[in-house]
Amino acid sequence: MKTNVRNILKKINNSSFHGIVSLDEKMSKHTTFKVGGAADLYLKPTDETSLLQIATVLREQDLVGSQGFPLFFLGGGANIVVSDKGIRGIVIDLTGLREYRVETGGIHTGSGMPVDLFAEKAAEAGLSGAEFLAGMPGSVGGAVWMNARCYGSSISDILCSVRYLDLSSIPTICEYQIEQEDFGYKRSPFQKKNDYVILSARFKLYSENDLTIYRRMEEYRADRRQKGHYRFPSAGSVFKNDHAFGAPTGRLLDTLGLRGKKVGDAAVSDFHANIIVNLGAATAMDIYTLTEMCRTTAKSELGIDLEPEIRFIGDWSDT
């Protein structure tokens, strides 16, 4: 594996790639939980041209695809927990893709734009519709991928189109025009397409008084503060809500006495039972074990199957 990494690194260094290149990069530096081991090779292109350069080099050398070198595309690092053993292969960080422009009736932005900053820039332009993203961690690309939802709104409500890189064969930039039936509760068509990398998205927004927009955004941020989202490193909600269960997941976990439960330095938040926090020295395995404890308790006590919202990346064997 290490030999392959060095060979790939040599090819990238001989290309016109612009960005950050790092061996054994700690993923704890790039996730909101602040946990995770090292990636064999970490690349952060500064723009789409450099990303396409990487993809082309890897494809030409037959280093991607079903028989190729593992690739993981990283956004803002929210909603993921990287194993303490790290990530084997190449991590490509997309947060350098921040191209942004205001258009008639909307905004076009790169996938690496933080969603909170996207909401802020929309407000600056006097455009409403993205306020529900205020204070949310993560990137635009990640939010589109998971169809992020809060305060009664989803990304798909304001999404028009998505530009993406198709890596299934020769790297090709394509455009997807939104079809609402492709989206569901925290689900998007991109979750089924491992070879599609979100580059940018276009959103439809509407004009409104900027003071009204800012007031609404501050209400959402205040609500997140009240729920303890910013007190410790976390990834927000651990499990999805399911109306069939009769109550929000946080309330159900609370009734099971899980609020404050700890494994190592990972804890179910004292402020919201559907949030797990890193009290300072938690390992990824602490978070994984506590998540499984909550899930199995809900199954055994209430007979419900909680679906994790956070994704566990890497090797989770105990060896």
RODO-2510 file (C-alpha; in nm, 4 decimals, decimal comma):
residues 319
     n   res          X          Y          Z
     1     m     0,0000     0,0000     0,0000
     2     k     0,2743     0,2464     0,0992
     3     t     0,4638     0,1730    -0,2219
     4     n     0,1517     0,2452    -0,4243
     5     v     0,1036     0,5716    -0,2355
     6     r     0,4580     0,6825    -0,3150
     7     n     0,4099     0,5992    -0,6823
     8     i     0,0860     0,7983    -0,6934
     9     l     0,2498     1,0875    -0,5102
    10     k     0,5298     1,0949    -0,7654
    11     k     0,2836     1,1102    -1,0546
    12     i     0,0860     1,3911    -0,8901
    13     n     0,4018     1,5904    -0,8189
    14     n     0,4954     1,5565    -1,1862
    15     s     0,1547     1,6950    -1,2913
    16     s     0,0240     2,0520    -1,2810
    17     f    -0,1694     1,9890    -0,9587
    18     h    -0,2200     2,2916    -0,7315
    19     g    -0,3118     2,2358    -0,3700
    20     i    -0,2031     2,0600    -0,0515
    21     v    -0,0380     1,7183    -0,0569
    22     s     0,0271     1,5327     0,2682
    23     l     0,1271     1,1801     0,3714
    24     d    -0,0259     1,0231     0,6844
    25     e    -0,2561     1,3196     0,7406
    26     k    -0,4529     1,2923     1,0665
    27     m    -0,8247     1,2991     0,9941
    28     s    -0,8927     1,4358     1,3424
    29     k    -0,7857     1,7709     1,1948
    30     h    -1,0617     1,7562     0,9345
    31     t    -1,3711     1,6261     1,1166
    32     t    -1,6113     1,8024     1,3509
    33     f    -1,5780     1,5195     1,6066
    34     k    -1,1997     1,5830     1,6170
    35     v    -1,1222     1,2109     1,6056
    36     g    -0,9801     0,9726     1,3488
    37     g    -0,6508     0,8203     1,2433
    38     a    -0,4355     0,9054     0,9436
    39     a    -0,5046     0,8820     0,5719
    40     d    -0,2295     0,7289     0,3607
    41     l    -0,2402     1,0223     0,1190
    42     y    -0,4308     1,3493     0,1594
    43     l    -0,4919     1,5841    -0,1320
    44     k    -0,6680     1,9199    -0,1223
    45     p    -0,7027     2,0717    -0,4704
    46     t    -0,7495     2,4472    -0,4871
    47     d    -0,9990     2,4352    -0,7743
    48     e    -1,1896     2,2101    -1,0146
    49     t    -0,9035     2,2103    -1,2653
    50     s    -0,6663     2,0576    -1,0105
    51     l    -0,9295     1,8045    -0,9031
    52     l    -0,9773     1,6994    -1,2644
    53     q    -0,5992     1,6757    -1,2957
    54     i    -0,5869     1,4290    -1,0042
    55     a    -0,8742     1,2233    -1,1428
    56     t    -0,7159     1,2090    -1,4874
    57     v    -0,3773     1,0997    -1,3516
    58     l    -0,5362     0,8241    -1,1447
    59     r    -0,7564     0,7039    -1,4299
    60     e    -0,4732     0,7054    -1,6838
    61     q    -0,2606     0,4956    -1,4492
    62     d    -0,5510     0,2566    -1,3833
    63     l    -0,5447     0,3504    -1,0153
    64     v    -0,9158     0,4066    -0,9551
    65     g    -1,2254     0,1982    -1,0109
    66     s    -1,3245    -0,1421    -0,8775
    67     q    -0,9679    -0,2733    -0,9069
    68     g    -0,7965     0,0519    -0,8257
    69     f    -0,6795     0,2517    -0,5268
    70     p    -0,9431     0,3423    -0,2635
    71     l    -1,0647     0,7030    -0,2825
    72     f    -1,2563     0,8943    -0,0182
    73     f    -1,3953     1,2404    -0,0919
    74     l    -1,4073     1,4667     0,2119
    75     g    -1,6272     1,7716     0,2625
    76     g    -1,6579     1,9683     0,5841
    77     g    -1,6052     1,6585     0,7985
    78     a    -1,9488     1,6788     0,9589
    79     n    -2,1664     1,3677     0,9918
    80     i    -1,8699     1,1316     0,9710
    81     v    -1,6578     0,9442     1,2234
    82     v    -1,3230     0,8242     1,0891
    83     s    -1,1827     0,5090     1,2486
    84     d    -0,8869     0,5387     1,4851
    85     k    -0,7068     0,3232     1,2272
    86     g    -0,7522     0,5966     0,9686
    87     i    -0,8332     0,5657     0,5990
    88     r    -0,6428     0,3395     0,3635
    89     g    -0,5984     0,5003     0,0253
    90     i    -0,6403     0,8587    -0,0913
    91     v    -0,8501     1,1252     0,0775
    92     i    -0,9425     1,4111    -0,1552
    93     d    -1,0563     1,7160     0,0388
    94     l    -1,3076     1,9209    -0,1620
    95     t    -1,3242     2,2226     0,0699
    96     g    -1,0993     2,4193    -0,1647
    97     l    -1,3831     2,4335    -0,4192
    98     r    -1,5435     2,7608    -0,3068
    99     e    -1,6308     2,9406    -0,6290
   100     y    -1,9321     3,1618    -0,5597
   101     r    -2,1523     3,3929    -0,7597
   102     v    -2,4917     3,5562    -0,7234
   103     e    -2,7216     3,5003    -1,0190
   104     t    -3,0699     3,6180    -1,1056
   105     g    -3,2986     3,4565    -0,8502
   106     g    -3,0318     3,2491    -0,6850
   107     i    -2,6735     3,1556    -0,6089
   108     h    -2,4179     2,9191    -0,7619
   109     t    -2,1544     2,7910    -0,5202
   110     g    -1,8740     2,5356    -0,5046
   111     s    -1,9241     2,2188    -0,3027
   112     g    -1,6506     2,3151    -0,0565
   113     m    -1,8315     2,6273     0,0655
   114     p    -1,9282     2,5898     0,4361
   115     v    -2,3073     2,5843     0,4573
   116     d    -2,3122     2,8497     0,7289
   117     l    -2,1043     3,0813     0,5083
   118     f    -2,3349     3,0063     0,2143
   119     a    -2,6336     3,1173     0,4240
   120     e    -2,4427     3,4293     0,5286
   121     k    -2,3541     3,5225     0,1705
   122     a    -2,7135     3,4708     0,0610
   123     a    -2,8248     3,7093     0,3345
   124     e    -2,5652     3,9651     0,2241
   125     a    -2,7208     3,9513    -0,1231
   126     g    -3,0703     3,9986     0,0225
   127     l    -3,1705     3,6472    -0,0837
   128     s    -3,3875     3,4305     0,1402
   129     g    -3,4439     3,0556     0,1533
   130     a    -3,1120     2,9343     0,2961
   131     e    -3,1595     3,0639     0,6502
   132     f    -3,2268     2,7166     0,7910
   133     l    -2,8622     2,6329     0,7195
   134     a    -2,7325     2,9044     0,9538
   135     g    -2,5073     2,7541     1,2174
   136     m    -2,5032     2,4099     1,0554
   137     p    -2,1574     2,2501     1,0219
   138     g    -2,0299     2,0946     0,7016
   139     s    -2,0042     2,1904     0,3365
   140     v    -2,2530     2,2579     0,0583
   141     g    -2,1487     1,9391    -0,1200
   142     g    -2,2052     1,7288     0,1892
   143     a    -2,5398     1,8957     0,2524
   144     v    -2,6517     1,8187    -0,1035
   145     w    -2,5257     1,4604    -0,0782
   146     m    -2,7307     1,3917     0,2343
   147     n    -3,0160     1,6313     0,1509
   148     a    -2,9544     1,8099     0,4801
   149     r    -3,2693     1,9021     0,6684
   150     c    -3,3572     2,1096     0,9721
   151     y    -3,6286     2,3478     1,0910
   152     g    -3,8753     2,2014     0,8439
   153     s    -3,6666     2,2648     0,5311
   154     s    -3,4383     2,0491     0,3152
   155     i    -3,1622     2,1356     0,0703
   156     s    -3,3730     1,9864    -0,2105
   157     d    -3,6363     2,2573    -0,1465
   158     i    -3,3996     2,5228    -0,2827
   159     l    -3,1766     2,3154    -0,5111
   160     c    -3,1925     2,3706    -0,8889
   161     s    -2,9014     2,1762    -1,0336
   162     v    -2,5736     2,0069    -0,9458
   163     r    -2,2481     1,9886    -1,1385
   164     y    -2,0579     1,6688    -1,0665
   165     l    -1,7526     1,4752    -1,1770
   166     d    -1,8309     1,1289    -1,3147
   167     l    -1,5425     0,8934    -1,2393
   168     s    -1,7073     0,5786    -1,3726
   169     s    -1,4879     0,5917    -1,6840
   170     i    -1,2974     0,8864    -1,8346
   171     p    -1,3394     1,1689    -1,5780
   172     t    -1,6209     1,3855    -1,7128
   173     i    -1,7972     1,6914    -1,5718
   174     c    -2,1770     1,6523    -1,5945
   175     e    -2,4830     1,8424    -1,4776
   176     y    -2,7890     1,7093    -1,2986
   177     q    -3,1188     1,8995    -1,3093
   178     i    -3,3122     1,8351    -0,9909
   179     e    -3,6108     1,6018    -0,9894
   180     q    -3,7876     1,6209    -0,6536
   181     e    -3,8869     1,2549    -0,6685
   182     d    -3,5149     1,1670    -0,6551
   183     f    -3,4926     1,3131    -0,3050
   184     g    -3,6368     1,2048     0,0284
   185     y    -3,5842     1,2590     0,3982
   186     k    -3,2066     1,3048     0,4232
   187     r    -3,1641     1,1078     0,1006
   188     s    -3,0352     1,2130    -0,2411
   189     p    -2,9610     1,0333    -0,5690
   190     f    -2,5884     1,0921    -0,5118
   191     q    -2,5872     0,8460    -0,2221
   192     k    -2,6362     0,5696    -0,4795
   193     k    -2,3586     0,6911    -0,7088
   194     n    -2,0145     0,6220    -0,5614
   195     d    -1,8483     0,7427    -0,8806
   196     y    -2,0139     1,0868    -0,8729
   197     v    -1,8295     1,3722    -0,6991
   198     i    -2,0314     1,6885    -0,6342
   199     l    -1,8461     1,9961    -0,7639
   200     s    -2,0980     2,2775    -0,7278
   201     a    -2,4679     2,3498    -0,6940
   202     r    -2,7155     2,6143    -0,8046
   203     f    -2,9875     2,7264    -0,5641
   204     k    -3,3103     2,9179    -0,6227
   205     l    -3,3689     3,1881    -0,3621
   206     y    -3,5968     3,4906    -0,3400
   207     s    -3,5498     3,8545    -0,2456
   208     e    -3,6403     3,9673     0,1037
   209     n    -3,5455     4,2393     0,3502
   210     d    -3,1977     4,1533     0,4744
   211     l    -3,2801     4,2440     0,8367
   212     t    -3,5625     3,9895     0,8312
   213     i    -3,3252     3,7286     0,6895
   214     y    -3,0571     3,7967     0,9511
   215     r    -3,3125     3,7875     1,2336
   216     r    -3,4333     3,4448     1,1200
   217     m    -3,0754     3,3161     1,0927
   218     e    -2,9923     3,4340     1,4431
   219     e    -3,2991     3,2546     1,5787
   220     y    -3,1736     2,9289     1,4294
   221     r    -2,8198     2,9813     1,5593
   222     a    -2,9541     3,0628     1,9040
   223     d    -3,1593     2,7426     1,9008
   224     r    -2,8481     2,5418     1,8147
   225     r    -2,6563     2,7089     2,0973
   226     q    -2,9394     2,6344     2,3399
   227     k    -2,9267     2,2667     2,2377
   228     g    -2,5534     2,2565     2,3093
   229     h    -2,4369     2,2044     1,9506
   230     y    -2,1243     2,4134     2,0008
   231     r    -2,0162     2,3198     2,3542
   232     f    -1,8116     2,0178     2,2496
   233     p    -1,6988     1,8603     1,9213
   234     s    -1,9865     1,6640     1,7687
   235     a    -2,1604     1,5861     1,4399
   236     g    -2,5064     1,7077     1,5364
   237     s    -2,7849     1,4500     1,5332
   238     v    -2,6609     1,0914     1,5542
   239     f    -2,9818     0,9226     1,4350
   240     k    -3,2487     1,0203     1,1850
   241     n    -3,5978     1,1012     1,3051
   242     d    -3,8805     0,8692     1,2039
   243     h    -4,2366     0,9965     1,2499
   244     a    -4,3566     0,6344     1,2693
   245     f    -4,1856     0,6096     1,6087
   246     g    -4,4245     0,8674     1,7526
   247     a    -4,1643     1,1106     1,8843
   248     p    -3,8311     1,2675     1,7823
   249     t    -3,5339     1,0384     1,8347
   250     g    -3,3813     1,2637     2,0998
   251     r    -3,6955     1,2417     2,3115
   252     l    -3,7070     0,8626     2,2752
   253     l    -3,3440     0,8257     2,3811
   254     d    -3,4125     1,0556     2,6730
   255     t    -3,6964     0,8321     2,7968
   256     l    -3,4507     0,5414     2,7935
   257     g    -3,2238     0,7239     3,0376
   258     l    -2,9400     0,7603     2,7856
   259     r    -2,8830     1,1327     2,8307
   260     g    -2,5384     1,1746     2,9856
   261     k    -2,4359     0,8132     2,9201
   262     k    -2,0609     0,7814     2,8557
   263     v    -1,8137     0,5495     2,6891
   264     g    -1,4625     0,6729     2,7483
   265     d    -1,4675     1,0442     2,6746
   266     a    -1,7658     1,0189     2,4398
   267     a    -2,0990     1,1147     2,5944
   268     v    -2,4639     1,1517     2,5047
   269     s    -2,5099     1,5266     2,5389
   270     d    -2,6664     1,6622     2,8569
   271     f    -2,8493     1,9114     2,6332
   272     h    -2,9920     1,6792     2,3674
   273     a    -3,0068     1,2995     2,3777
   274     n    -2,9655     1,2604     1,9995
   275     i    -2,6253     1,4281     2,0055
   276     i    -2,3033     1,2522     2,1032
   277     v    -2,0129     1,4765     2,2010
   278     n    -1,6392     1,4442     2,2406
   279     l    -1,5628     1,5667     2,5924
   280     g    -1,2007     1,6174     2,4960
   281     a    -1,0168     1,2878     2,4623
   282     a    -1,2718     1,0552     2,3009
   283     t    -1,1564     0,8016     2,0473
   284     a    -1,3495     0,7139     1,7354
   285     m    -1,4158     0,3713     1,8902
   286     d    -1,5663     0,5405     2,1987
   287     i    -1,8139     0,7210     1,9714
   288     y    -1,8887     0,4071     1,7708
   289     t    -1,9472     0,1980     2,0845
   290     l    -2,1760     0,4593     2,2392
   291     t    -2,3730     0,4919     1,9150
   292     e    -2,4234     0,1144     1,9044
   293     m    -2,5267     0,1150     2,2702
   294     c    -2,7986     0,3712     2,1985
   295     r    -2,9156     0,1826     1,8908
   296     t    -2,9335    -0,1588     2,0598
   297     t    -3,1042    -0,0136     2,3676
   298     a    -3,3740     0,1460     2,1514
   299     k    -3,4210    -0,1858     1,9732
   300     s    -3,4433    -0,3970     2,2875
   301     e    -3,6526    -0,1551     2,4945
   302     l    -3,8787     0,0031     2,2316
   303     g    -3,8559    -0,2391     1,9405
   304     i    -3,7452     0,0346     1,6987
   305     d    -3,4576     0,0387     1,4522
   306     l    -3,2790     0,3728     1,4668
   307     e    -3,1004     0,4669     1,1448
   308     p    -2,7666     0,6443     1,2005
   309     e    -2,7315     0,9814     1,0359
   310     i    -2,3563     0,9867     1,0906
   311     r    -2,1343     0,7650     0,8731
   312     f    -1,8563     0,5494     1,0132
   313     i    -1,5556     0,5533     0,7806
   314     g    -1,2685     0,3065     0,7826
   315     d    -1,1914    -0,0153     0,9715
   316     w    -1,4013    -0,0802     1,2841
   317     s    -1,2754    -0,4272     1,3737
   318     d    -1,1425    -0,4571     1,7273
   319     t    -0,8147    -0,6045     1,6189
***
